[in-house]
Amino acid sequence: MKKLVLLLALIPSFIAAQHSIDGIFTPAKDYSYAFLYHATPTGSDYINRAQLGEDGSFSIPFDSTSTPGIYKIVYALPPEDNNFDFIYNGKESVSFTFSLEKGLEFTGSNENKLWASYIKSMDMVNRTISNFYAQESTDKKAYIEIIKTLSDTQKAYEESSKGTLASVFVKANSPYVPKEFEDLSTYSKNLKSTYLEHVDFSNPLLQSSDFLVDRVLAYVFGMSANTNNDVYKKDVDGLMTRIGEGNIEIKTILFEMIWRRFKGMENPELANYVTDKHLLKLTELTNYDALKEQLVIYKNNAVGNKASNFDLAFTKNGETVMTTLHDLDITDQYLVIFWSSTCGHCLEELPKIKDILAEKKGLTVIAIGLEDDAVNWQKMIVDYQDFIHVLGLGKWDNPTSDAYGIESTPSFFLLGKDKNIIAKPYDAEALKAVLK
């Protein structure tokens, strides 16, 4: 009897442990481990990992602490680029196959298969609409039939997804449905103006998934043929209005992402617009000091601003002169280079800069070597006697490189006589173009 009671007591935890996430990656040789994370509105919590078998398969069990929500599988490095979300509803196991060629396909879990089927169905209808406009058709009857299919598809999936976590995503993805025939310009305008209409930015499921990120990126960067800075600014402000009051954390995440996108596009005007109009205040509200520092450094190093000051020394008439960048007054232009003696690309670029310096009058090169020690650096600078050299010990943890926001070497800053930043060329060839 005692054994029976014990067995009955274990049944709930046994049942709870029956669910799992199972997958097969192909080709198996390209993958080693699968990492399971529980996604949250502000990040991801590590759960477990599994080594893949020879056939690329793995299995990770869900235990009694695994609550319904959004989970993430990371399958390669870097993790932010090699992962995908899935829904775990606490009622069924999840299984899938994955390859870079064919993508992700769920083979088990009605919830995930429903969402995947919905996306595929809506994609087919949207392609039909795109083809209609591409052909410049004026067949209004055919147009109305396509729009009816769009509406019916949405309604059918909203009905079939009732009571599921997937229903949140189906509703958030509700498409714009014209009431009558619209030309391409009108349709595009209305599509964009309603694109975020059904998105509940306060919903924790949406906040935890990639859905919000993908939706916002499409809204800001993928829905306008005219992508001038004024349009971008309008869309950024429109996004903030649409999110509404509160949701400080998710606003910070989304606007940081937008800032980084503009930064990567090398559009400092828009990156700094996002900072000044929205993001800097958000970092203060969330005490996100690390991001706040990045924003300020990036803005301080924008073209037109005065370059950050630092100490340096150079030889004049056989004597060493100790001074600072701001007090230096020996030529009309200055090229500040951040480099390292262990950086192969730097060693390719420095001879080219040396050649440019030989041809260009009125230009002084200030080379800041980011080094762990001075030994190799001292050997290298012998070949560049016409440069002013500054040793930046600590390499990436150096106050001067920090002030300039250096993320890679070599990095170039062309300064005017007043030490204002004229340009930030990518390499020697770009510098030549700027100097011309």
C-alpha positions as CSV (number, residue, x, y, z in Angstrom):
1,M,0.0,0.0,0.0
2,K,2.8,2.4,0.9
3,K,4.4,1.8,-2.5
4,L,1.1,2.5,-4.3
5,V,0.6,5.8,-2.4
6,L,4.2,6.8,-3.3
7,L,3.5,6.0,-6.9
8,L,0.3,8.0,-6.9
9,A,2.1,10.9,-5.3
10,L,4.7,10.9,-8.1
11,I,2.2,10.8,-11.0
12,P,1.6,14.7,-11.2
13,S,5.4,15.4,-11.6
14,F,5.8,12.4,-13.9
15,I,3.0,13.8,-16.2
16,A,4.4,17.3,-16.1
17,A,7.8,16.0,-17.2
18,Q,6.4,14.2,-20.3
19,H,6.5,17.2,-22.5
20,S,9.7,17.9,-24.5
21,I,11.2,19.9,-27.3
22,D,12.6,17.5,-30.0
23,G,14.4,18.5,-33.1
24,I,16.4,17.4,-36.1
25,F,19.0,19.7,-37.6
26,T,20.4,18.9,-41.1
27,P,23.0,18.5,-42.2
28,A,24.0,17.1,-38.8
29,K,27.7,17.9,-39.3
30,D,27.0,21.6,-39.3
31,Y,25.5,21.6,-35.7
32,S,26.7,20.4,-32.3
33,Y,24.3,21.6,-29.5
34,A,20.8,23.0,-29.1
35,F,20.3,25.4,-26.2
36,L,16.8,26.0,-24.7
37,Y,15.9,29.4,-23.3
38,H,12.7,30.8,-21.8
39,A,12.1,34.1,-23.5
40,T,10.8,37.0,-21.4
41,P,9.9,40.6,-22.3
42,T,13.4,41.8,-21.2
43,G,15.6,38.9,-22.2
44,S,16.0,35.1,-22.1
45,D,16.6,32.7,-19.2
46,Y,18.7,29.7,-19.9
47,I,16.9,26.4,-19.3
48,N,19.0,23.5,-20.6
49,R,21.1,22.2,-23.5
50,A,21.5,18.9,-25.5
51,Q,24.2,17.6,-27.7
52,L,23.0,16.5,-31.1
53,G,23.2,12.9,-32.1
54,E,24.9,11.7,-35.3
55,D,21.6,12.2,-37.2
56,G,21.3,15.8,-35.9
57,S,18.5,15.0,-33.4
58,F,18.1,16.1,-29.8
59,S,15.5,16.1,-27.1
60,I,15.2,18.4,-24.0
61,P,12.4,17.7,-21.5
62,F,10.2,20.4,-20.0
63,D,9.8,20.0,-16.3
64,S,7.2,21.1,-13.8
65,T,8.7,24.6,-13.6
66,S,8.3,25.2,-17.4
67,T,5.4,27.6,-17.6
68,P,3.5,28.2,-20.9
69,G,5.0,31.0,-23.0
70,I,7.6,31.7,-25.6
71,Y,10.8,29.6,-25.7
72,K,13.8,29.9,-27.9
73,I,16.2,27.4,-29.4
74,V,19.8,28.7,-30.1
75,Y,21.7,26.4,-32.5
76,A,24.9,28.3,-33.3
77,L,27.0,31.4,-32.7
78,P,26.4,34.3,-32.5
79,P,23.2,33.4,-30.6
80,E,21.4,36.6,-31.6
81,D,21.6,35.6,-35.2
82,N,21.1,31.8,-34.9
83,N,17.9,31.1,-33.0
84,F,14.2,30.8,-33.4
85,D,11.1,31.2,-31.2
86,F,8.4,28.6,-30.5
87,I,5.3,28.4,-28.4
88,Y,5.0,26.0,-25.5
89,N,1.5,25.8,-24.1
90,G,2.1,23.4,-21.3
91,K,-0.2,20.8,-22.9
92,E,1.9,19.2,-25.6
93,S,5.4,18.5,-26.7
94,V,7.0,20.4,-29.6
95,S,9.0,18.8,-32.4
96,F,10.6,20.3,-35.6
97,T,13.1,19.9,-38.4
98,F,15.5,22.6,-39.3
99,S,18.0,23.3,-42.1
100,L,19.3,26.6,-43.5
101,E,18.1,25.5,-47.0
102,K,14.5,24.6,-46.0
103,G,14.1,26.6,-42.8
104,L,12.0,25.6,-39.8
105,E,9.1,23.2,-40.0
106,F,7.1,22.0,-37.0
107,T,6.3,18.3,-37.1
108,G,4.6,18.2,-33.6
109,S,2.6,20.7,-31.6
110,N,-0.8,21.8,-33.0
111,E,-0.2,25.3,-31.6
112,N,3.0,25.9,-33.5
113,K,1.7,24.2,-36.7
114,L,-1.4,26.4,-36.6
115,W,0.7,29.6,-36.4
116,A,3.1,28.3,-39.1
117,S,0.1,27.4,-41.3
118,Y,-1.4,30.8,-40.8
119,I,1.8,32.6,-41.8
120,K,2.1,30.5,-44.9
121,S,-1.6,31.1,-45.9
122,M,-1.4,34.8,-45.4
123,D,1.9,35.0,-47.3
124,M,0.2,33.3,-50.3
125,V,-2.7,35.8,-50.3
126,N,-0.3,38.8,-49.9
127,R,1.7,37.5,-52.9
128,T,-1.5,37.4,-54.9
129,I,-2.2,41.0,-54.0
130,S,1.4,42.0,-54.9
131,N,1.1,40.2,-58.3
132,F,-2.2,42.0,-58.9
133,Y,-0.6,45.4,-58.5
134,A,2.5,44.4,-60.3
135,Q,0.5,43.5,-63.4
136,E,-1.2,46.9,-63.1
137,S,-4.6,45.2,-63.4
138,T,-7.8,47.2,-63.1
139,D,-10.1,44.1,-62.8
140,K,-12.1,45.3,-59.8
141,K,-14.1,42.0,-59.6
142,A,-10.9,40.0,-59.3
143,Y,-9.5,42.5,-56.8
144,I,-12.6,42.1,-54.5
145,E,-12.3,38.3,-54.7
146,I,-8.7,38.5,-53.6
147,I,-9.5,40.8,-50.7
148,K,-12.4,38.5,-49.7
149,T,-10.0,35.6,-49.6
150,L,-7.7,37.7,-47.3
151,S,-10.6,38.6,-45.0
152,D,-11.9,35.0,-44.9
153,T,-8.5,33.5,-44.2
154,Q,-8.0,35.9,-41.3
155,K,-11.4,35.1,-39.8
156,A,-10.9,31.3,-40.2
157,Y,-7.7,31.3,-38.3
158,E,-9.0,33.6,-35.6
159,E,-11.8,31.1,-35.1
160,S,-9.6,28.0,-35.2
161,S,-7.0,29.6,-32.8
162,K,-9.5,30.6,-30.1
163,G,-8.2,29.5,-26.7
164,T,-4.6,29.1,-27.8
165,L,-1.5,31.2,-27.2
166,A,-1.2,31.4,-31.0
167,S,-4.4,33.5,-31.1
168,V,-2.5,36.4,-29.7
169,F,-0.2,36.4,-32.7
170,V,-3.0,35.8,-35.2
171,K,-4.9,38.8,-33.9
172,A,-1.7,41.0,-33.8
173,N,-1.0,40.1,-37.4
174,S,-4.5,41.1,-38.6
175,P,-4.1,42.6,-42.2
176,Y,-5.5,45.7,-43.7
177,V,-8.7,44.8,-45.6
178,P,-9.8,47.4,-48.1
179,K,-13.6,47.9,-48.4
180,E,-13.4,48.7,-52.1
181,F,-10.9,48.7,-55.0
182,E,-7.8,50.8,-54.2
183,D,-4.9,51.8,-56.5
184,L,-1.4,50.8,-55.3
185,S,-0.6,54.2,-53.8
186,T,-3.8,54.3,-51.7
187,Y,-3.4,50.7,-50.7
188,S,0.2,51.1,-49.6
189,K,-0.6,54.2,-47.6
190,N,-3.5,52.5,-45.8
191,L,-1.5,49.3,-45.3
192,K,1.2,51.3,-43.5
193,S,-1.1,53.5,-41.4
194,T,-2.9,50.4,-40.0
195,Y,0.1,48.1,-39.8
196,L,0.4,48.4,-36.0
197,E,-3.3,48.8,-35.3
198,H,-3.9,45.4,-33.8
199,V,-0.6,45.1,-32.0
200,D,-0.9,45.1,-28.2
201,F,2.6,46.3,-27.2
202,S,1.8,45.5,-23.5
203,N,1.1,41.8,-24.2
204,P,3.9,39.8,-22.5
205,L,3.7,37.0,-25.2
206,L,4.3,39.5,-28.0
207,Q,7.0,41.2,-25.9
208,S,8.8,37.9,-25.4
209,S,8.8,36.9,-29.0
210,D,10.5,38.1,-32.2
211,F,7.1,39.3,-33.5
212,L,7.4,42.8,-32.1
213,V,10.9,43.3,-33.4
214,D,10.0,42.0,-36.9
215,R,6.9,44.1,-37.0
216,V,8.6,47.3,-35.9
217,L,11.5,46.8,-38.3
218,A,9.1,46.2,-41.2
219,Y,7.1,49.3,-40.2
220,V,10.1,51.7,-39.9
221,F,12.4,50.3,-42.6
222,G,10.4,48.2,-45.0
223,M,7.1,49.9,-46.0
224,S,8.1,53.1,-47.7
225,A,9.5,53.5,-51.2
226,N,10.6,57.0,-50.1
227,T,13.1,56.6,-47.3
228,N,14.4,60.1,-46.8
229,N,15.2,61.3,-43.3
230,D,11.9,63.2,-42.8
231,V,9.9,60.0,-43.5
232,Y,12.0,58.0,-41.1
233,K,11.5,60.7,-38.4
234,K,7.8,60.6,-38.9
235,D,7.7,56.8,-38.6
236,V,9.8,56.8,-35.5
237,D,7.6,59.3,-33.8
238,G,4.5,57.5,-35.1
239,L,5.8,54.3,-33.5
240,M,6.2,56.0,-30.1
241,T,2.6,57.3,-30.4
242,R,1.3,53.9,-31.3
243,I,2.9,52.2,-28.4
244,G,1.3,54.7,-26.1
245,E,1.8,55.4,-22.4
246,G,3.9,53.0,-20.2
247,N,5.7,50.0,-21.6
248,I,9.0,51.7,-20.8
249,E,11.1,48.5,-21.0
250,I,9.8,47.4,-24.4
251,K,10.1,50.9,-25.7
252,T,13.7,51.0,-24.7
253,I,14.4,47.6,-26.4
254,L,12.7,48.6,-29.6
255,F,14.2,52.1,-29.9
256,E,17.6,50.8,-29.1
257,M,17.2,48.4,-31.9
258,I,16.1,51.2,-34.2
259,W,19.1,53.4,-33.1
260,R,21.5,50.6,-33.8
261,R,20.0,50.1,-37.3
262,F,20.5,53.8,-38.2
263,K,23.9,53.6,-36.7
264,G,24.7,50.6,-38.9
265,M,23.3,52.5,-41.9
266,E,25.9,55.2,-41.1
267,N,23.1,57.7,-40.7
268,P,24.1,59.8,-37.7
269,E,21.4,62.4,-38.2
270,L,18.7,59.8,-37.6
271,A,20.6,57.9,-35.0
272,N,21.0,61.1,-33.0
273,Y,17.4,62.0,-33.7
274,V,16.3,58.8,-32.0
275,T,18.6,59.5,-29.1
276,D,17.5,63.1,-28.6
277,K,13.7,62.6,-29.2
278,H,13.2,59.3,-27.4
279,L,15.9,57.0,-26.4
280,L,18.0,59.1,-24.0
281,K,15.0,59.7,-21.8
282,L,14.1,56.0,-21.9
283,T,17.6,55.1,-20.7
284,E,17.2,57.4,-17.7
285,L,13.8,56.0,-16.9
286,T,15.1,52.4,-17.0
287,N,18.5,53.2,-15.4
288,Y,20.2,51.7,-18.5
289,D,23.5,53.5,-17.9
290,A,25.5,51.4,-20.3
291,L,23.3,52.3,-23.3
292,K,23.1,56.0,-22.2
293,E,26.9,56.1,-22.3
294,Q,27.0,54.7,-25.8
295,L,24.4,57.2,-27.0
296,V,26.4,60.1,-25.6
297,I,29.7,58.9,-27.0
298,Y,28.2,58.3,-30.5
299,K,26.6,61.7,-30.5
300,N,29.8,63.4,-29.3
301,N,31.7,61.9,-32.2
302,A,29.3,62.9,-34.9
303,V,30.7,64.8,-37.9
304,G,30.8,68.5,-37.1
305,N,31.5,68.1,-33.4
306,K,34.8,68.8,-31.8
307,A,36.9,65.7,-31.3
308,S,37.6,64.6,-27.7
309,N,40.8,65.9,-26.2
310,F,43.8,63.7,-25.2
311,D,47.5,64.2,-24.2
312,L,50.2,63.7,-26.8
313,A,53.9,64.4,-27.4
314,F,55.9,65.1,-30.5
315,T,59.5,66.1,-31.4
316,K,60.3,69.6,-32.6
317,N,63.9,70.8,-33.3
318,G,65.2,67.8,-31.4
319,E,63.1,68.5,-28.3
320,T,60.0,66.7,-27.0
321,V,56.9,68.9,-26.8
322,M,54.1,67.8,-24.4
323,T,50.7,69.1,-25.4
324,T,47.1,68.0,-26.1
325,L,45.1,67.5,-29.3
326,H,43.1,70.7,-28.7
327,D,46.3,72.8,-28.2
328,L,48.1,71.3,-31.1
329,D,48.6,73.9,-33.9
330,I,51.0,72.7,-36.5
331,T,48.9,72.0,-39.7
332,D,45.5,72.6,-41.2
333,Q,44.2,69.1,-40.9
334,Y,44.8,66.1,-38.6
335,L,44.1,62.4,-39.1
336,V,43.6,60.5,-35.9
337,I,44.0,56.8,-36.4
338,F,43.2,54.1,-33.9
339,W,45.2,51.0,-34.7
340,S,47.0,48.1,-33.2
341,S,50.3,46.3,-33.9
342,T,48.4,43.0,-33.8
343,C,45.7,44.1,-36.3
344,G,46.4,42.7,-39.8
345,H,44.1,45.2,-41.5
346,C,45.8,48.0,-39.7
347,L,49.2,46.9,-41.0
348,E,47.8,46.9,-44.5
349,E,46.3,50.4,-44.2
350,L,49.2,52.3,-42.4
351,P,51.6,52.1,-45.4
352,K,48.8,53.6,-47.6
353,I,48.3,56.4,-45.1
354,K,52.0,57.0,-45.1
355,D,51.9,57.4,-48.9
356,I,49.0,59.8,-48.7
357,L,50.9,61.8,-46.1
358,A,53.9,62.1,-48.4
359,E,51.6,63.7,-51.1
360,K,49.3,65.8,-48.9
361,K,50.7,69.0,-47.5
362,G,49.1,70.4,-44.3
363,L,48.1,67.0,-42.9
364,T,49.4,65.6,-39.6
365,V,48.8,61.9,-38.7
366,I,48.2,61.1,-35.0
367,A,48.4,57.3,-34.6
368,I,47.0,55.9,-31.3
369,G,48.2,52.4,-30.8
370,L,45.7,50.3,-28.8
371,E,48.1,47.8,-27.1
372,D,48.3,45.3,-24.3
373,D,52.0,46.2,-23.9
374,A,54.6,48.5,-25.7
375,V,57.1,45.9,-27.0
376,N,55.6,45.2,-30.5
377,W,54.2,48.7,-30.8
378,Q,57.7,50.3,-30.4
379,K,59.1,48.1,-33.2
380,M,56.3,49.0,-35.6
381,I,56.3,52.8,-35.2
382,V,59.9,53.0,-36.3
383,D,58.6,52.8,-39.9
384,Y,56.3,55.8,-39.4
385,Q,58.6,58.6,-38.3
386,D,56.3,61.3,-39.7
387,F,53.4,60.2,-37.5
388,I,52.7,61.5,-34.0
389,H,52.4,58.3,-32.0
390,V,50.4,57.8,-28.8
391,L,50.5,54.6,-26.8
392,G,47.1,53.5,-25.7
393,L,47.7,50.8,-23.1
394,G,44.7,48.7,-22.0
395,K,43.8,48.2,-25.7
396,W,39.9,48.2,-25.7
397,D,39.8,49.3,-22.1
398,N,41.5,52.7,-22.8
399,P,40.0,56.1,-21.9
400,T,40.8,57.6,-25.3
401,S,39.4,54.8,-27.4
402,D,36.3,54.8,-25.1
403,A,35.8,58.5,-25.6
404,Y,35.9,58.0,-29.4
405,G,33.6,55.0,-29.2
406,I,36.1,52.7,-31.0
407,E,34.7,49.3,-31.8
408,S,37.2,48.1,-34.3
409,T,40.6,49.0,-35.7
410,P,41.7,50.7,-37.8
411,S,39.3,53.7,-37.2
412,F,39.9,57.1,-38.8
413,F,38.9,60.6,-37.8
414,L,39.7,63.5,-40.1
415,L,39.8,66.8,-38.2
416,G,40.0,70.4,-39.3
417,K,42.4,73.0,-37.9
418,D,39.9,73.7,-35.1
419,K,39.8,69.9,-34.3
420,N,36.2,69.6,-35.4
421,I,35.4,66.2,-37.1
422,I,35.3,66.6,-40.8
423,A,34.8,62.9,-41.8
424,K,35.2,59.4,-40.5
425,P,36.5,57.5,-43.6
426,Y,36.4,53.7,-43.6
427,D,39.9,53.2,-45.0
428,A,42.7,54.8,-46.9
429,E,40.8,54.9,-50.2
430,A,37.9,56.6,-48.6
431,L,40.3,59.1,-47.0
432,K,41.7,59.9,-50.5
433,A,38.2,60.6,-51.7
434,V,37.5,62.9,-48.8
435,L,40.8,64.8,-49.2
436,K,40.1,65.4,-52.9
